Amino acid sequence: MSKTSERGRDAKTGQFIPIKEAEKRPSTTVVEKIKVGPVKKRS
């Protein structure tokens, strides 16, 4: 099972922003869970 990390994203531009900033502006931001960890190698 892969690990996940929360990231804030601006809904208008799509750019990543700090989570604290996203929590201050809930109407224009989204807090997402993104998979993190090593990339699987193809054989």
C-alpha positions in Angstrom: 0.0 0.0 0.0 1.4 3.4 -1.0 1.7 6.3 1.5 -0.3 9.4 1.0 0.4 13.0 1.9 -2.0 16.0 2.1 -1.3 18.9 -0.2 -3.2 22.2 -0.7 -4.1 23.3 -4.2 -5.6 26.5 -5.5 -8.8 25.8 -7.3 -8.4 28.6 -9.8 -4.8 28.1 -10.9 -4.2 24.5 -9.9 -0.9 25.4 -8.2 0.1 23.8 -5.0 0.0 26.0 -1.9 0.7 25.4 1.8 -2.0 23.5 3.8 -2.3 26.3 6.3 -3.1 28.8 3.5 -5.6 26.4 2.0 -7.4 26.1 5.4 -7.7 29.9 5.6 -9.4 30.1 2.1 -11.7 27.1 2.0 -13.9 28.6 -0.8 -11.1 28.8 -3.4 -8.8 26.0 -2.3 -8.8 22.2 -2.0 -6.8 19.9 0.3 -6.0 16.7 -1.6 -4.4 13.4 -0.6 -1.6 12.5 -3.1 0.3 9.3 -3.3 4.0 9.7 -2.4 6.8 7.2 -2.3 9.1 5.4 -4.7 8.0 4.9 -8.3 7.5 1.3 -9.3 10.0 0.0 -11.9 8.8 -1.6 -15.0 10.3 -5.0 -16.0 
